[in-house]
């Protein structure tokens, strides 16, 4: 609450005491300086940790180790640093994901329009055929000369329409190929608001090279809702909503360097870079704690959610299919 003191200064009243606005600003400045020092000191620790591990301090590796080391810090320090992180802009991939959704919707609308136009020209072709039949029927009548002239004019118009139709068809084919290519290169799963299997495959291939080159370990955790849980939910729409909410919660609790992706058939995979297989146990325990302490209400009924997990290492000598097959085979 602000007020004016006897000296004409603007002050802040707080719990029975007065604090000048300038003093308030100075206190905020001190807090900001303290926060900056904490983040700077922590960043130096991250670089030292990477140097000790023999990991090059590239921007991507720094971000991963930043998150890893942050988990080891006391809660108060984590909260201070996380406040700074919250002011950063959205990650590029998240931005791209939303753009993809908009572009996909645009493509869908274009396809609908072109299908409608194609249908219109199909009907025009039928009209052309019908007119020709009528001309043949009346060829020996008194209106023969008029009909011949009509046929010539109609033929000219139809030829023009056929040319336009061919143009539309060619452009439609081009757009269809672009849509196909776009889907093949997309990174986002619009159904569950996480990354898709295309991005998962690319991430695993990239991480295999990094693991081989720098000698650190990276791991995978797969999870899905147990079938017994899904069977307790009657509506397919409700099932998908529950799965989407769980994926969103796990994505939110993940480190910024983690990749949460939908592999298919309601199976999700988390890529945990610079994480050993033994460390994934802590990740699974954290997810389980999150799930068990969240209430799920479906159709006015509370349901218990149970997940099943599998985990594995990203081995450079294995193909991505071998790595994921071994992961999936552990799920019932």
LOZAVEX-858395 format. One line per 4 residues: number of its first residue (from 0); their letters; for each residue x negated, y, z negated of N, C-alpha, C, CB. Coordinates in steps of 0.05 Angstrom, whole numbers. Each point is the difference from the previous one (the first is absolute). Glycine has a CB too. Example, Ala and Ser with C-alpha at 12.3 -4.5 7.8 and 13.67 -1.06 7.14 Angstrom:
// LOZAVEX-858395
0	AS	-264:-114:-156:18:24:0:-18:24:0:38:-23:-25; -31:44:39:-16:24:-1:15:22:-14:-24:-13:43 .
END
This chain:
// LOZAVEX-858395
0	XXXX	-17:-24:0:17:24:0:-18:25:0:37:-25:-25; -31:44:42:-17:24:2:14:23:-14:-19:-16:44; 3:35:-55:11:24:-12:-21:22:0:31:-27:-30; -24:51:21:-19:23:-1:-6:7:-29:18:18:44 .
4	XXXX	-44:-17:-51:-7:7:-27:0:30:-4:-27:-42:-5; 20:51:-19:1:29:-6:-20:15:16:15:-10:-46; -36:-2:55:-21:13:15:7:0:30:-33:-13:-34; 56:1:41:8:0:28:-11:-23:17:3:49:-4 .
8	XXXX	-16:-68:-10:-12:-23:15:21:-22:3:-46:11:-18; 44:-25:40:17:-24:4:-12:-23:-16:15:16:46; 2:-28:-62:-9:-22:-17:18:-25:4:-19:33:-34; 9:-56:27:15:-25:1:6:-8:-28:-22:-14:43 .
12	XXXX	48:11:-50:8:-9:-26:1:-31:0:26:43:-9; -40:-55:-9:0:-30:-1:0:-9:-29:-24:-2:44; 46:-11:-53:2:-11:-27:-7:20:-22:-12:-44:20; 24:68:-16:-2:20:-22:-25:17:2:25:-31:-28 .
16	XXXX	-43:26:48:-24:17:2:0:13:27:-25:-30:-32; 11:52:34:-2:15:25:-28:-4:12:33:34:-17; -32:-39:43:-25:-4:15:0:19:24:-4:-49:-15; -16:65:19:0:19:22:-1:-15:26:-22:34:-28 .
20	XXXX	34:-22:49:0:-13:26:-28:-4:10:44:21:11; -62:-1:-16:-28:-2:8:-13:-23:-15:-2:49:10; 8:-52:-36:-11:-21:-16:9:-28:10:-2:31:-40; 28:-32:48:12:-24:11:-15:-8:26:45:11:-21 .
24	XXXX	-50:9:38:-14:-5:25:-28:-10:-5:28:35:22; -41:-23:-43:-28:-8:-7:-1:-28:-9:-10:47:-12; 31:-55:-5:1:-27:-10:4:-20:23:19:16:-43; -2:-8:62:4:-18:24:-25:-2:16:48:14:1 .
28	XXXX	-63:8:1:-25:0:15:-20:-19:-13:8:47:15; -9:-46:-42:-19:-18:-15:8:-29:5:-7:35:-35; 33:-41:35:9:-27:5:-7:-9:28:38:7:-32; -35:11:51:-7:-6:28:-29:-6:2:38:28:17 .
32	XXXX	-55:-11:-30:-29:-4:1:-8:-27:-13:-6:50:-1; 19:-56:-21:-5:-26:-13:7:-23:18:9:21:-44; 14:-18:58:9:-21:18:-20:-3:23:48:10:-12; -57:12:23:-19:-1:22:-26:-14:-9:19:42:19 .
36	XXXX	-28:-35:-43:-25:-13:-11:4:-30:-3:-12:43:-23; 35:-51:13:5:-28:-4:0:-15:26:27:11:-40; -14:0:60:1:-13:26:-28:-1:13:48:16:6; -63:6:-9:-27:1:11:-18:-21:-13:6:49:10 .
40	XXXX	-5:-50:-37:-16:-20:-14:8:-29:8:-4:32:-39; 30:-36:41:10:-26:8:-9:-8:28:40:7:-30; -39:13:48:-9:-5:28:-29:-8:1:34:32:16; -51:-19:-33:-28:-8:-1:-4:-29:-10:-12:49:-8 .
44	XXXX	29:-56:-11:-1:-28:-10:7:-20:22:12:17:-46; 8:-9:62:8:-18:22:-23:-4:20:47:16:-5; -61:6:12:-22:-2:19:-23:-17:-12:12:45:19; -17:-42:-45:-21:-16:-14:8:-29:0:-12:39:-29 .
48	XXXX	37:-45:24:10:-28:0:-4:-12:27:33:11:-36; -26:3:57:-3:-10:28:-30:-5:6:42:25:14; -59:-6:-23:-28:-3:5:-11:-25:-13:-4:50:4; 13:-55:-29:-9:-24:-15:9:-26:14:1:27:-42 .
52	XXXX	23:-25:54:11:-24:14:-11:-3:29:41:5:-28; -56:15:37:-11:-1:27:21:5:21:-33:-32:-16; 54:48:10:21:6:18:-3:28:11:31:-31:-25; -31:35:51:-4:26:12:24:19:-9:-26:-20:39 .
56	XXXX	19:44:-45:21:19:-10:15:14:23:-28:8:-41; 41:-25:57:17:11:21:26:9:-12:-21:-31:35; 36:49:-22:25:10:-12:19:-23:-8:-5:41:28; 7:-61:-11:19:-22:-6:-10:-16:-24:13:-3:48 .
60	XXXX	-38:-4:-49:-11:-15:-23:2:17:-26:-31:-25:31; 26:51:-28:2:17:-24:28:0:-11:-36:29:19; 56:-28:-2:28:-1:-9:7:-26:-14:12:30:38; -23:-52:-28:5:-26:-12:-12:-1:-28:2:-22:45 .
64	XXXX	-28:30:-47:-14:-1:-25:11:21:-20:-41:-17:24; 50:39:-14:13:20:-16:23:-12:-15:-13:36:32; 30:-51:-18:24:-12:-12:-8:-23:-19:27:11:41; -48:-27:-34:-8:-22:-17:-11:10:-26:-11:-27:41 .
68	XXXX	-6:47:-40:-13:11:-24:21:15:-17:-44:3:24; 64:9:-11:20:15:-15:16:-19:-18:3:33:38; 2:-58:-29:15:-19:-16:-14:-7:-26:18:-19:42; -44:23:-43:-16:-7:-24:0:23:-21:-28:-30:29 .
72	XXXX	37:53:-21:-2:24:-17:24:0:-20:-24:26:36; 20:-11:-59:22:3:-19:25:13:13:-34:4:-37; 57:-9:25:25:9:11:0:30:4:23:-38:-21; -32:53:2:1:29:1:-17:11:24:8:2:-50 .
76	XXXX	-31:-14:53:-17:9:23:12:-8:26:-41:-5:-29; 53:-19:31:13:-9:24:23:20:8:-11:-48:-11; 26:56:-9:23:18:5:-10:27:10:26:-23:-35; -48:33:24:-11:25:8:-9:-1:29:-15:9:-47 .
80	XXXX	1:-30:55:-11:-2:27:23:-5:19:-43:-18:-17; 63:2:9:23:-6:17:16:25:7:2:-46:-19; -2:66:0:14:25:6:-13:14:24:13:4:-48; -40:-6:49:-14:12:23:7:-15:25:-37:15:-30 .
84	XXXX	38:-41:29:6:-16:23:28:6:11:-31:-36:-17; 49:42:-1:28:5:9:2:25:17:16:-22:-41; -35:40:39:1:24:16:-11:-3:29:-5:25:-43; -7:-49:48:-11:-5:26:23:-4:20:-41:-20:-20 .
88	XXXX	35:23:45:19:-4:22:6:-29:3:-16:41:23; 38:-47:-9:7:-28:6:-22:-14:15:49:13:0; -52:-39:-5:-20:-15:15:9:-1:29:-11:-28:-41; -10:28:58:5:1:29:18:-23:10:-44:22:5 .
92	XXXX	39:-46:-16:15:-23:9:30:2:-7:-42:-28:-4; 47:39:-20:28:4:-8:14:20:18:-12:-11:-48; -2:32:55:11:20:18:6:-13:27:-25:37:-23; 6:-53:33:3:-13:26:24:-19:-1:-50:4:9 .
96	XXXX	53:-17:-32:23:-19:-2:26:14:3:-27:-28:-31; 31:51:19:25:15:3:4:10:29:-3:13:-48; -19:-5:60:1:9:28:9:-23:18:-36:34:-8; 25:-58:2:8:-24:16:30:-5:-1:-45:-20:-10 .
100	XXXX	56:23:-14:29:-4:-2:16:19:17:-7:-16:-47; -1:41:47:13:20:17:-3:-6:30:-8:34:-36; -16:-42:44:-4:-7:28:16:-24:8:-46:20:-3; 47:-40:-15:15:-25:7:30:7:3:-34:-27:-26 .
104	XXXX	44:44:9:28:8:3:5:15:26:4:2:-50; -24:15:58:2:14:26:1:-20:23:-24:40:-20; 7:-59:19:-1:-21:21:27:-15:1:-50:-4:-6; 61:-1:-17:25:-15:-1:22:17:14:-13:-23:-42 .
108	XXXX	13:49:37:20:17:13:-4:2:30:3:26:-43; -28:-25:51:-6:1:29:10:-25:14:-40:29:-9; 35:-52:-4:8:-25:11:31:-1:4:-40:-23:-21; 54:32:1:29:1:1:10:17:24:3:-7:-50 .
112	XXXX	-16:30:52:8:19:22:-5:-13:27:-10:39:-29; -13:-51:32:-7:-12:26:18:-24:7:-48:15:-7; 55:-30:-14:18:-22:5:27:10:10:-23:-27:-35; 32:50:23:26:11:8:-2:10:29:9:14:-47 .
116	XXXX	-31:-1:54:-4:10:27:-1:-24:20:-24:41:-17; 10:-62:9:-1:-23:17:27:-12:5:-46:-10:-18; 63:9:-3:27:-10:3:17:17:18:-4:-19:-45; -1:45:44:15:18:18:-7:-6:29:0:35:-36 .
120	XXXX	-25:-39:42:-7:-5:28:8:-28:9:-39:31:-6; 42:-50:-12:11:-26:7:29:3:9:-30:-22:-33; 45:39:19:27:5:9:2:14:27:13:3:-49; -32:15:54:0:14:25:-6:-20:23:-16:42:-23 .
124	XXXX	-1:-61:18:-6:-21:20:25:-17:6:-48:-1:-15; 64:-4:-6:24:-15:4:20:17:17:-7:-24:-44; 7:50:39:18:18:16:-9:0:29:8:28:-41; -34:-29:46:-10:-1:27:9:-26:14:-40:27:-14 .
128	XXXX	38:-49:1:9:-25:11:30:0:7:-37:-24:-25; 52:34:6:29:2:4:7:17:24:7:-7:-50; -20:30:52:5:18:23:-6:-13:26:-11:39:-30; -11:-54:32:-7:-14:24:22:-20:8:-49:6:-11 .
132	XXXX	59:-20:-9:21:-19:6:25:14:11:-17:-30:-36; 24:53:25:23:15:9:-4:10:29:10:13:-47; -34:-5:53:-7:10:27:4:-22:20:-32:33:-19; 24:-57:12:3:-23:18:30:-6:4:-44:-19:-15 .
136	XXXX	59:21:-6:29:-5:3:14:20:18:-1:-20:-46; -8:45:45:13:21:15:-14:7:26:16:17:-43; -35:-33:51:-16:6:24:16:1:26:-39:-21:-23; 61:7:24:16:0:24:24:19:-2:-15:-47:8 .
140	XXXX	18:62:-30:23:17:-3:-5:28:11:11:-25:-41; 9:43:38:-1:27:11:-21:17:-14:48:-4:13; -56:-3:-37:-19:16:-15:-28:-8:4:35:8:-33; -40:-22:55:-27:-12:4:-22:21:1:22:-38:24 .
144	XXXX	-16:60:-9:-21:21:4:-6:13:-28:16:8:48; 5:-2:-63:-4:12:-26:-15:-18:-19:42:26:7; -35:-51:-5:-14:-20:-18:-29:-3:7:43:-23:-5; -49:24:31:-28:-2:9:-16:24:-11:14:-25:41 .
148	XXXX	-2:48:-39:-14:24:-10:-3:-2:-31:19:27:38; 1:-37:-51:-1:-3:-29:-22:-20:-7:49:10:-4; -51:-31:19:-21:-21:-5:-28:12:2:31:-36:17; -35:53:4:-26:12:4:-7:18:-23:7:-2:49 .
152	XXXX	12:18:-58:-5:18:-23:-5:-16:-25:29:35:22; -12:-55:-26:-3:-17:-24:-27:-14:-1:50:-6:-1; -58:-4:25:-26:-14:2:-23:19:-8:19:-30:36; -17:54:-27:-21:20:-6:-1:5:-30:6:22:45 .
156	XXXX	17:-19:-58:1:4:-29:-10:-24:-15:39:31:7; -31:-54:2:-8:-25:-14:-30:-4:2:45:-20:10; -57:26:14:-29:-3:3:-15:19:-20:7:-12:49; 4:36:-52:-12:19:-19:2:-11:-29:12:38:30 .
160	XXXX	12:-49:-36:4:-12:-27:-18:-24:-5:47:17:1; -51:-33:20:-17:-23:-2:-29:8:-5:31:-26:30; -39:48:-18:-27:10:-4:-4:10:-29:-3:13:48; 24:1:-58:-1:9:-28:0:-24:-19:24:42:13 .
164	XXXX	-8:-62:-6:2:-24:-17:-27:-14:-1:48:-5:12; -62:4:10:-27:-13:0:-19:16:-17:9:-18:46; -7:45:-45:-17:17:-16:5:-5:-30:-1:34:36; 27:-36:-43:7:-5:-28:-10:-27:-9:41:29:5 .
168	XXXX	-38:-49:13:-8:-27:-7:-31:-1:-4:39:-18:27; -54:32:-10:-29:0:-3:-8:13:-26:-5:2:50; 18:21:-56:-7:14:-25:8:-16:-24:6:44:23; 17:-58:-21:9:-17:-22:-20:-22:-5:48:9:12 .
172	XXXX	-59:-21:9:-21:-21:-3:-25:11:-14:18:-22:41; -25:47:-34:-24:12:-12:5:5:-30:-11:22:44; 35:-11:-51:6:5:-28:1:-27:-15:26:41:13; -14:-61:-1:1:-26:-14:-27:-11:-6:43:-10:24 .
176	XXXX	-62:13:-6:-28:-9:-4:-13:16:-23:-4:-14:48; 9:41:-48:-11:17:-21:11:-7:-27:-6:36:34; 32:-43:-35:12:-8:-25:-12:-26:-10:43:22:13; -48:-40:6:-12:-26:-7:-28:4:-11:27:-23:36 .
180	XXXX	-43:40:-23:-27:7:-9:1:14:-27:-15:3:48; 34:15:-51:3:15:-25:5:-19:-23:17:40:25; 1:-59:-22:6:-19:-21:-24:-17:-6:48:-1:15; -63:-6:5:-24:-17:-4:-21:14:-16:9:-23:43 .
184	XXXX	-10:50:-41:-21:16:-14:11:14:-25:-22:6:44; 47:-10:-51:11:14:-23:-11:-12:-26:42:9:25; -42:7:-46:-11:-9:-26:20:-1:-22:-43:20:14; 68:-13:-9:20:3:-21:23:-19:4:-13:48:-4 .
188	XXXX	23:-59:-18:23:-17:-1:24:17:-9:-28:-42:-9; 46:51:27:22:18:-8:20:-14:-18:-7:25:42; 8:-51:-42:20:-14:-16:-6:2:-30:8:-31:39; -34:28:-46:-7:0:-28:-18:23:-8:4:-49:2 .
192	XXXX	-10:68:16:-15:24:-6:-29:-6:-10:43:22:-11; -55:-43:22:-28:-6:-5:-14:-4:26:11:-21:-45; -37:14:45:-14:-5:25:11:-26:12:-41:25:-17; 37:-28:43:9:-25:14:-23:-19:4:36:26:23 .
196	XXXX	-30:-49:-10:-21:-20:3:-21:8:20:34:-34:-11; -27:52:30:-21:10:18:-22:14:-15:35:5:36; -27:12:-54:-20:15:-16:-14:-19:-19:27:42:4; -13:-62:-15:-12:-19:-17:-22:-16:14:43:-4:-25 .
200	XXXX	-37:-5:50:-20:-14:15:-25:17:5:37:-26:22; -33:51:-14:-22:18:6:-17:5:-25:27:22:36; -13:-19:-59:-14:5:-25:-17:-24:-8:37:30:-15; -27:-54:18:-15:-24:-7:-24:-3:18:42:-22:-16 .
204	XXXX	-39:27:42:-22:-2:19:-22:20:-7:31:-16:36; -22:41:-43:-19:21:-7:-15:-7:-26:29:34:23; -14:-45:-42:-12:-6:-26:-19:-24:2:41:18:-23; -35:-37:41:-19:-22:4:-27:11:9:38:-30:13 .
208	XXXX	-39:49:4:-25:12:10:-14:14:-23:19:5:46; -4:10:-62:-13:14:-23:-11:-18:-21:32:37:9; -16:-58:-15:-10:-20:-20:-25:-13:10:47:-8:-15; -48:1:40:-24:-13:12:-24:19:0:30:-29:28 .
212	XXXX	-25:54:-22:-22:20:2:-11:8:-27:21:16:43; -3:-12:-63:-9:13:-25:0:-20:-24:17:43:18; -6:-66:-14:-3:-21:-21:19:2:-24:-46:-2:14; 65:20:-13:19:2:-22:23:-20:5:-13:49:-9 .
216	XXXX	31:-51:-10:23:-18:2:26:16:3:-24:-35:-27; 42:25:43:27:11:3:20:-24:-1:-16:41:27; 39:-36:-38:19:-22:-4:28:7:10:-26:-14:-39; 43:-6:40:28:3:8:18:-12:-21:-13:-1:48 .
220	XXXX	36:14:-52:21:-12:-17:25:1:16:-22:16:-43; 35:-40:45:26:-2:14:22:-4:-21:-22:-19:42; 45:30:-36:23:-4:-19:26:0:15:-26:23:-36; 45:-36:24:28:0:11:19:-6:-23:-16:-15:46 .
224	XXXX	41:22:-43:20:-6:-20:7:-29:1:19:47:3; -17:-60:-26:6:-28:-1:28:-5:12:-29:-6:-41; 32:-16:54:25:-7:14:23:-1:-20:-26:-25:34; 22:16:-58:21:-2:-20:11:28:-6:-22:-40:-20 .
228	XXXX	5:60:19:9:27:-4:17:10:23:-41:9:-27; 32:-13:51:15:9:24:27:-14:2:-43:9:23; 44:-34:-31:26:-15:2:20:11:-20:-25:-41:14; 16:55:-35:19:12:-19:12:26:10:-26:-21:-37 .
232	XXXX	16:31:60:11:24:12:17:-7:24:-40:27:-16; 65:-21:16:18:-9:20:-3:15:27:32:-12:-36; -33:38:35:-1:16:24:-28:1:12:38:27:-17; -40:-31:44:-26:2:13:-11:28:-2:14:-37:32 .
236	XXXX	4:57:-30:-8:28:-2:-12:5:-27:36:14:32; -24:-25:-54:-11:4:-27:-27:-14:-3:47:3:-18; -50:-26:31:-26:-14:-1:-22:17:11:24:-44:4; -18:55:20:-20:16:13:-7:26:-16:16:-18:44 .
240	XXXX	5:29:-57:-5:24:-16:-17:-6:-24:45:17:15; -41:-40:-28:-16:-8:-23:-29:-5:9:40:-21:-22; -44:7:44:-27:-4:10:-14:26:7:15:-44:19; 0:62:-7:-11:27:7:-9:15:-25:29:1:41 .
244	XXXX	-12:-2:-62:-6:15:-25:-24:-12:-14:48:11:-5; -51:-38:6:-23:-12:-13:-25:7:15:29:-38:-16; -28:37:43:-23:8:16:-8:28:-5:14:-32:35; 6:50:-38:-6:28:-6:-13:4:-27:39:13:28 .
248	XXXX	-30:-28:-48:-12:2:-27:-29:-9:0:45:-7:-20; -50:-15:34:-27:-11:0:-18:19:16:18:-47:-3; -8:58:25:-15:20:15:-7:24:-17:22:-15:42; -3:24:-59:-5:23:-17:-21:-5:-21:47:14:8 .
252	XXXX	-48:-38:-19:-19:-6:-21:-27:-7:11:38:-16:-28; -40:11:54:-26:-8:12:-19:24:1:24:-35:27; -49:28:-25:-20:21:4:3:11:29:-32:-22:-33; 23:47:37:3:12:26:-15:-16:21:5:45:-22 .
256	XXXX	-26:-59:14:-17:-15:19:12:-27:6:-40:24:-17; 60:-33:2:13:-26:5:19:3:24:-3:-13:-49; 6:-9:63:19:-1:23:22:-20:-7:-37:12:33; 62:-3:-34:23:-18:-5:15:-3:27:4:15:-49 .
260	XXXX	-2:-39:59:11:-5:26:20:-23:0:-42:17:21; 62:-15:-3:20:-21:3:-10:-19:22:38:30:-15; -44:-54:8:-11:-20:19:23:-12:17:-38:-10:-31; 62:8:19:23:-12:13:13:-20:-19:-22:6:45 .
264	XXXX	48:-12:-39:15:-19:-17:-1:8:-30:-11:-37:33; 12:63:-38:1:10:-27:-25:-6:-16:49:-4:1; -71:-1:13:-26:-5:-13:-17:26:3:2:-51:9; -12:61:-32:-16:24:1:-29:-7:-9:41:28:-11 .
268	XXXX	-60:-13:23:-28:-4:-6:-13:26:-9:-2:-38:33; -13:37:-55:-15:23:-9:-30:-4:6:34:10:-37; -46:8:52:-29:-1:5:-14:16:-22:7:-5:51; -24:-8:-66:-14:12:-23:-29:2:7:34:-18:-33 .
272	XXXX	-42:40:44:-28:4:8:-18:4:-24:15:19:43; -40:-29:-42:-20:1:-22:12:-12:-25:-20:42:20; 34:-65:-17:13:-13:-23:-6:-30:2:36:35:-2; -47:-46:-20:-6:-29:0:25:-16:-5:-46:10:-17 .
276	XXXX	44:-36:22:23:-17:-3:9:-1:-29:-15:-28:38; -4:28:-57:7:0:-28:15:26:-9:-40:-30:-9; 33:52:22:13:26:-6:28:1:10:-44:21:1; 52:-38:18:27:0:10:20:-9:-21:-17:-8:46 .
280	XXXX	7:-8:-66:17:-9:-21:12:23:-16:-27:-42:-3; 10:62:-1:10:24:-14:21:15:16:-45:4:-22; 41:-4:49:20:13:17:27:-14:-2:-37:14:32; 36:-41:-31:25:-16:-2:14:4:-27:-20:-34:32 .
284	XXXX	4:35:-53:11:5:-27:13:27:-1:-35:-29:-20; 23:49:33:11:27:0:27:1:15:-46:19:-2; 47:-33:25:25:-1:15:22:-14:-16:-26:0:43; 19:-23:-55:19:-15:-16:11:17:-23:-24:-43:12 .
288	XXXX	7:58:-25:8:17:-22:20:21:11:-44:-7:-24; 38:18:47:18:20:12:27:-12:7:-40:23:19; 40:-47:-8:26:-13:8:16:-7:-24:-22:-18:41; 9:7:-62:15:-9:-23:11:23:-17:-30:-39:-1 .
292	XXXX	19:63:4:9:23:-15:17:19:16:-40:-4:-28; 51:-7:50:18:16:17:27:-14:1:-38:17:27; 60:-2:-31:27:-12:2:10:2:28:9:13:-48; 3:-35:57:11:-1:27:30:-6:-2:-44:-17:20 .
296	XXXX	60:36:-10:29:-3:0:9:-3:29:5:28:-43; 8:-50:48:11:-6:27:29:-7:-3:-45:-15:17; 63:30:-3:28:-5:-1:10:-2:-29:-3:-25:43; -6:45:-59:8:4:-28:-11:-22:-18:41:23:15 .
300	XXXX	-58:-40:-5:-12:-22:-16:-30:3:-2:38:-30:14; -49:26:-38:-29:1:-3:-12:-26:8:4:34:-38; -25:-33:54:-12:-25:9:-30:0:-9:32:-3:40; -42:-20:-43:-28:-3:-8:-17:-6:25:13:-17:-46 .
304	XXXX	-33:33:50:-17:-3:24:-25:-16:-8:17:44:19; -23:-64:-2:-25:-15:-4:-15:-2:26:22:-27:-37; -48:33:36:-17:-1:24:-19:-24:-2:4:50:5; -12:-59:18:-21:-20:1:-23:12:15:33:-39:-2 .
308	XXXX	-58:31:-5:-24:13:10:-19:-21:11:6:37:-32; -24:-27:49:-23:-16:9:-23:20:4:28:-36:22; -52:27:-24:-23:18:4:-23:-14:13:15:25:-40; -31:-9:53:-23:-11:14:-20:21:7:29:-36:18 .
312	XXXX	-53:28:-10:-21:18:8:0:5:30:-28:-16:-38; 18:39:46:-4:6:28:-28:-11:8:31:42:-1; -31:-65:14:-25:-13:7:-8:7:28:10:-38:-31; -34:49:36:-8:9:27:-1:-23:20:-26:36:-22 .
316	XXXX	21:-60:13:-3:-23:18:27:-11:9:-43:-11:-21; 65:20:9:27:-10:7:14:20:17:2:-26:-43; 16:16:60:17:17:16:22:11:-18:-10:-26:43; 23:48:-34:22:11:-16:22:-20:-3:-12:46:17 .
320	XXXX	17:-62:4:21:-20:-1:-6:-21:-21:10:7:48; -35:-15:-50:-8:-20:-20:3:11:-28:-32:-20:32; 24:45:-35:2:14:-26:29:2:-9:-42:26:10; 59:-17:8:28:3:-7:15:-26:-3:-1:44:23 .
324	XXXX	-6:-64:-7:12:-26:-2:-5:-13:-27:-5:-6:50; -20:9:-59:-7:-11:-27:15:15:-22:-45:-12:17; 50:38:-12:15:16:-20:29:-8:-1:-32:37:8; 44:-41:15:28:-6:2:6:-29:-10:4:31:39 .
328	XXXX	-23:-49:-34:4:-28:-8:2:-3:-31:-25:-14:41; 15:34:-56:1:-2:-29:28:8:-10:-49:10:-2; 65:3:19:27:8:-8:19:-23:6:-10:49:9; 28:-53:-27:19:-23:4:22:7:19:-10:-15:-46 .
END
